[in-house]
Structure formats: structure tokens, C-alpha cells
Amino acid sequence: MLSYVILAVTVLWSCYHVEAGQCDAVQGKTTCITEDLLKMLMGMNKCSCKSTVHRKGAVFFAFLKATTTFGGNDVLKFDKVTTNIGQAYNPKTGKFTAPRGGVYMISCVMMGASSSHIHYYLFKNNSMFSMGFTSRSTVHHASASNNNWIVELKKGDQVYIKHRTGGKETVHGNYHSYFSGFLIQ
């Protein structure tokens, strides 16, 4: 939660600059910091910053709620969406559709249940873009892998995570596995 607050303040600060001495707070009513923050928030529609997230809104973050066994080339549907600015991620299909062309950071963390390998792909449209793998843990309850991809997408392109083996494999849910992305430029 703290990281979200820091991110919000950083984006806001880059969009609106308050110079020292502009505060005209009434003593005892509020502080200059509080008044400056309120002015900054109220002035957001005047933002001239270069932040693509602020201007075009393309950010998503979704967890897999329940531990799930996959048995084919299933698209993994990360169904607990915590962030979906721009509504470009569809939890019913498991697919993110680029609202505009640009370069995106796409990430995935997969945790396999203790007795399961996890083989998966990142698909761009209907083609494999990259592969991921989580090995079976022989020591711990589970093992995980993390992948980050820089992907150039055109407006309407879709990216999604797809299971890549014919055998059954179990992905640990309960907020341990997730899929996310955002527009870089």
C-alpha cells in the first residue's frame, strides 16, 4: 500500500509543482503541506506532464484467486483484478488488449504447487512470444518463477499467459501467482 502512495505522490509531483511561499493556510486550520497537496490534487486536470500512465491509462494487475490445475493449452485467467486503469484487462478471458500502440512492460509470477512443474507461454495475439517455467520443488512447499517482458504492441494487440503442456499442472493461487502490465511509452 505504501508503494502505491509513493507512486501516486511521485506522479502528482511530476505533474504539478508548488513553489515555496505559495501557501496561504490559516494558522490552526490546516498546514501548508496539506493545502499544497490539496491544490496539487485539484489542479490535476491542468497536468502537462509526460506520464503516459496518467494521460492514456494502461495499467493492470491481477492475481489467480484459487489454486487451479490446468490440463492443456488453457489460457490462464487471473481473476482477482486489483488494478485495471483503462479497463484493458479482461479477467473472463485472461487477456490484456492494448488500448493504444506503444511499448509495454508485461510481468508474470507463477508459483507451482509442491508436486508440480509449470510450463507456460506469453502469447502476443495468436503467437508465442516467450516461454516460462517453474520447476518442481523437492524441498519447499512450492517454487515460483518471475518473468518480465518488454513488448511492443499495436492498438488492439492482445497478450496473455497460456499453459503449454498436455499434462496436468497445478498453479498455486491464493494471491501467489499474478499477471500485470503497463504502458512504458
Secondary structure as GFF3:
##gff-version 3
##sequence-region A 1 185
A	DSSP	alpha_helix	2	15	.	.	.	ID=ss1
A	DSSP	alpha_helix	32	42	.	.	.	ID=ss2
A	DSSP	three_ten_helix	44	46	.	.	.	ID=ss3
A	DSSP	alpha_helix	52	56	.	.	.	ID=ss4
A	DSSP	beta_strand	59	63	.	.	.	ID=ss5
A	DSSP	beta_strand	68	70	.	.	.	ID=ss6
A	DSSP	beta_strand	80	85	.	.	.	ID=ss7
A	DSSP	beta_strand	89	90	.	.	.	ID=ss8
A	DSSP	beta_strand	95	97	.	.	.	ID=ss9
A	DSSP	beta_strand	102	113	.	.	.	ID=ss10
A	DSSP	beta_strand	118	124	.	.	.	ID=ss11
A	DSSP	beta_strand	127	134	.	.	.	ID=ss12
A	DSSP	beta_strand	142	153	.	.	.	ID=ss13
A	DSSP	beta_strand	158	163	.	.	.	ID=ss14
A	DSSP	beta_strand	169	171	.	.	.	ID=ss15
A	DSSP	beta_strand	178	183	.	.	.	ID=ss16
###
